[in-house]
Amino acid sequence: MNLLYFLNYLILATFLALFFIELGVSMLILGNTNIRKKLLEFINPLWEVNGTFAIFYVVNLEASFPLLIPAIASLYEAPLLIGIIMLLLRNAFIVYSEYVASDSDSSVYSKVYAVATLAIGAIAVSVLTSFIWGIGINSSTMTVDLFYIVFNPFNVTIAALVLLIILQLTSKMFAENIKFITNTYSIFVSFSLLAATIYLYSTAIFPVQLMLAWYVVSVISLIVYFAYLSKRETLRIKAGIANTLFIIFLFSMLTYPNAIGGKLDLNAYSAAPSMALAIELISICGAAFLAFALYYFVRINYSKSY
């Protein structure tokens, strides 16, 4: 096992688990103006945390797999540029919505933030599914069909289920009781459908036994979460993040070192052995410091006495 890959994917999985919450809050901001201020108060420290993890992931990716960066940049140049523009809009308008005096202007700015955040989510899902499963990529010429990486049946299904699950969990989190959507059984069904979709598509690319093991373990972890942890108020959010991180991370470990539908070996693109140990130590120390600093940052921001 390549420790560089292990650390890099752990950072990515942590970012995705936190970013999914932000996506859910964004959907609620667009759909419910009554609790907009409550949603903005909740998301205020979280969007900064997500941005920090995203930067940490990109820096770690470049250090761990320097030969991979040119290939990614050339393949996904257009979606990455659009994603950066959406990131700038996201950051700007969440700040505008917090400090503008007019409540109506704040509402408009927060909705621009929400749309930009959802656009980033759509780009992230499309690029990840394309890179992992090789969707829309011609491996012989190393070119990509930009339309197809977004609008292919697998990606559309994954994106729809992910957004549905996120909406279900955040609605439940903020007591926005929507018939059927916030029902625990319907959330479990959505998670199971997502896992089944990934499993069925992946068996044509990755070893069937490994994918079956991932699917079984994922369903068991979901059963444990919904049967016990999700019912405990103090553990609901933390356990939900941890469960999401575990499922994403387990998938990465079982499909290692393959990318682009098994046509690319990531070990061939990793840093030189002479640099690997230094990068690993810096990554571990950086992750530990970042986790410690962000924990207190979020704790202070969510403290009522602050």
C-alpha positions in Angstrom: 0.0 0.0 0.0 1.3 3.4 -1.0 1.1 5.6 2.1 1.1 8.8 -0.1 -2.1 7.5 -1.7 -3.6 6.6 1.7 -3.0 10.0 3.1 -4.2 11.9 0.0 -7.4 10.0 -0.2 -8.0 10.4 3.5 -7.8 14.2 3.1 -10.1 14.0 0.1 -12.7 11.8 1.9 -12.7 14.3 4.9 -13.3 17.2 2.5 -16.1 15.4 0.7 -17.8 14.4 4.0 -17.8 18.0 5.2 -18.6 19.5 1.8 -21.7 17.3 1.5 -23.2 19.1 4.6 -22.5 22.4 2.9 -24.3 21.2 -0.3 -27.4 20.2 1.8 -27.5 23.6 3.6 -27.2 25.3 0.1 -30.3 23.4 -1.1 -32.2 24.4 2.0 -31.2 28.1 1.6 -32.7 28.0 -1.9 -35.9 26.3 -0.8 -36.7 27.8 2.6 -36.3 31.5 3.5 -37.8 31.1 7.0 -34.7 29.5 8.5 -32.1 31.3 6.2 -30.4 33.1 9.1 -30.2 29.9 11.1 -28.6 28.1 8.1 -26.1 30.9 7.5 -25.1 30.9 11.2 -24.5 27.1 10.9 -22.6 27.3 7.6 -20.5 30.3 8.5 -17.5 28.4 10.0 -18.0 25.3 7.9 -17.4 26.9 4.5 -14.1 28.2 5.6 -13.2 24.7 7.0 -14.1 23.1 3.6 -12.0 25.7 1.7 -9.0 24.9 3.9 -9.3 21.2 3.4 -9.7 21.7 -0.4 -6.5 23.7 -0.5 -4.7 21.1 1.7 -5.9 18.3 -0.6 -4.6 20.1 -3.8 -1.2 20.9 -2.3 -0.9 17.3 -1.0 -1.9 15.9 -4.4 0.7 17.9 -6.2 3.4 16.8 -3.7 2.4 13.2 -3.6 1.7 12.7 -7.3 3.6 15.4 -9.2 3.5 13.5 -12.5 -0.3 13.3 -12.3 -1.0 17.0 -12.1 -0.2 17.8 -15.8 -2.5 15.0 -17.0 -5.4 16.1 -14.7 -4.9 19.7 -15.8 -5.0 18.9 -19.5 -7.9 16.5 -19.2 -10.2 18.6 -17.0 -9.0 22.2 -17.8 -12.5 23.5 -18.6 -14.4 22.1 -15.6 -11.5 23.1 -13.3 -11.6 26.7 -14.5 -15.3 26.9 -14.1 -15.0 25.3 -10.7 -12.4 28.0 -9.7 -14.8 30.8 -10.9 -17.7 29.2 -8.9 -15.4 29.0 -5.8 -14.6 32.7 -6.0 -18.3 33.5 -6.3 -19.1 31.1 -3.4 -16.5 32.8 -1.1 -17.5 36.3 -2.1 -21.2 36.0 -1.8 -21.2 34.1 1.5 -19.2 37.1 3.0 -21.5 39.6 1.3 -24.6 37.9 2.7 -23.2 38.1 6.2 -22.2 41.8 6.3 -24.8 43.5 4.0 -27.3 45.6 5.9 -30.4 44.9 3.8 -32.1 41.6 4.6 -33.4 41.3 1.1 -29.9 41.8 -0.4 -28.6 39.2 2.1 -31.2 36.8 0.9 -30.2 37.3 -2.8 -26.4 37.0 -1.9 -27.0 33.8 0.1 -28.8 32.3 -2.9 -26.0 33.2 -5.2 -23.6 31.5 -2.8 -25.9 28.4 -2.7 -26.1 28.1 -6.5 -22.3 28.5 -6.8 -21.7 25.8 -4.1 -24.1 23.4 -5.9 -22.2 24.1 -9.2 -18.9 23.2 -7.5 -20.5 20.0 -6.2 -21.7 19.0 -9.7 -18.2 19.6 -11.1 -16.5 17.7 -8.3 -18.8 14.7 -8.7 -18.4 14.7 -12.5 -14.6 15.0 -12.4 -14.3 12.3 -9.7 -16.5 9.8 -11.4 -14.8 10.4 -14.7 -11.3 10.0 -13.2 -12.1 6.9 -11.1 -14.2 5.0 -13.7 -12.7 6.5 -16.9 -16.1 7.9 -18.0 -15.8 10.1 -21.2 -12.0 9.5 -21.4 -10.2 8.2 -24.5 -7.2 6.5 -22.8 -5.3 6.1 -26.0 -5.3 9.8 -26.9 -5.8 11.1 -23.3 -8.7 13.3 -24.4 -12.1 13.8 -22.6 -15.6 14.4 -23.8 -16.6 17.2 -21.5 -20.3 16.9 -22.2 -20.4 13.2 -21.6 -18.5 13.3 -18.3 -21.4 15.3 -16.9 -24.4 14.0 -18.7 -23.9 10.2 -18.7 -26.4 7.8 -17.1 -24.1 6.8 -14.2 -23.0 10.3 -13.3 -26.6 11.6 -13.4 -27.8 8.8 -11.3 -25.0 9.2 -8.7 -25.4 13.0 -8.6 -29.2 12.7 -8.1 -28.9 10.1 -5.3 -26.1 12.1 -3.6 -28.2 15.3 -3.7 -31.3 13.5 -2.5 -29.4 11.9 0.5 -27.8 15.2 1.4 -31.2 16.9 1.3 -32.7 14.2 3.4 -30.0 14.4 6.1 -29.8 18.2 6.3 -33.6 18.5 6.4 -33.7 16.1 9.3 -30.8 17.9 10.9 -32.7 21.2 10.9 -36.0 19.7 11.7 -37.4 20.5 8.3 -39.9 17.7 8.2 -40.7 16.9 4.6 -43.1 13.9 4.2 -41.3 10.8 3.0 -38.0 12.6 2.4 -37.0 12.9 6.1 -38.3 9.4 6.9 -35.4 7.3 8.3 -36.4 4.3 6.1 -36.4 6.4 2.9 -33.0 7.8 3.7 -31.6 4.2 4.2 -33.2 3.2 0.9 -31.5 6.1 -0.9 -28.1 5.2 0.6 -28.6 1.5 -0.4 -29.5 2.5 -3.9 -26.4 4.7 -4.2 -24.2 1.8 -2.9 -25.9 -0.6 -5.2 -25.4 1.7 -8.3 -21.7 2.1 -7.5 -21.3 -1.6 -6.9 -23.0 -2.7 -10.2 -21.1 -0.2 -12.3 -17.8 -1.0 -10.7 -17.9 -4.8 -11.1 -17.2 -4.3 -14.8 -13.9 -2.5 -14.0 -12.7 -3.6 -10.5 -12.5 -7.1 -9.0 -16.0 -8.4 -8.2 -15.0 -9.8 -4.8 -13.6 -6.5 -3.6 -16.7 -4.5 -4.8 -19.0 -7.0 -3.1 -17.0 -6.7 0.1 -17.3 -2.9 -0.1 -21.0 -3.1 -0.7 -21.7 -5.5 2.2 -19.6 -3.5 4.6 -21.2 -0.2 3.5 -24.7 -1.5 4.0 -23.8 -2.9 7.5 -22.3 0.5 8.5 -25.5 2.2 7.3 -27.7 -0.2 9.3 -25.6 0.5 12.4 -25.9 4.2 11.8 -29.6 4.4 11.2 -30.5 1.8 13.8 -28.6 3.5 16.6 -26.3 6.4 16.0 -28.7 8.6 14.0 -31.2 8.6 16.8 -28.8 10.1 19.3 -28.8 13.9 19.0 -25.3 14.4 20.2 -23.8 11.9 17.7 -26.1 12.4 14.7 -23.9 14.8 12.8 -20.5 13.5 13.9 -21.5 9.9 13.2 -22.9 10.8 9.9 -19.7 12.5 8.8 -17.6 9.6 10.1 -19.8 7.0 8.3 -19.6 8.9 5.0 -15.8 9.3 5.4 -15.5 5.5 6.1 -17.5 4.4 3.1 -15.6 6.7 0.7 -12.3 5.8 2.1 -13.0 2.1 2.1 -13.8 2.3 -1.6 -10.5 4.0 -2.4 -8.5 1.4 -0.5 -10.2 -1.5 -2.4 -9.7 0.1 -5.8 -6.1 1.1 -5.2 -4.0 1.8 -7.3 -6.4 2.0 -10.3 -7.8 5.1 -11.9 -9.5 5.9 -15.3 -11.3 2.6 -15.3 -8.3 0.5 -14.4 -6.2 1.9 -17.2 -3.9 4.0 -15.1 -1.7 2.8 -12.3 -1.3 5.6 -9.7 2.0 4.2 -8.4 3.7 5.2 -11.6 2.8 8.8 -10.9 3.8 9.1 -7.3 6.7 11.1 -5.9 10.2 9.7 -6.0 11.1 7.3 -3.1 13.8 9.8 -2.0 11.0 12.4 -1.3 8.2 10.1 -0.2 9.2 9.9 3.5 9.5 13.7 3.8 6.1 14.2 2.1 4.5 11.6 4.3 5.8 13.1 7.5 4.8 16.6 6.4 1.3 15.4 5.4 0.8 13.7 8.7 2.0 16.6 10.8 0.1 19.1 8.6 -3.1 17.0 8.9 -2.8 16.7 12.6 -2.2 20.4 13.1 -5.1 21.3 10.7 -7.5 19.0 12.4 -6.6 20.4 15.8 -6.8 24.0 14.7 -10.1 23.5 12.8 -11.7 21.7 15.7 -11.2 24.7 18.0 -12.2 27.1 15.2 -15.5 25.4 14.7 -16.0 24.9 18.4 -15.5 28.6 19.1 -17.8 29.7 16.3 -20.6 27.4 17.4 -20.2 28.3 21.1 -23.2 30.4 22.3 -20.9 32.3 24.7 -18.7 33.5 21.9 
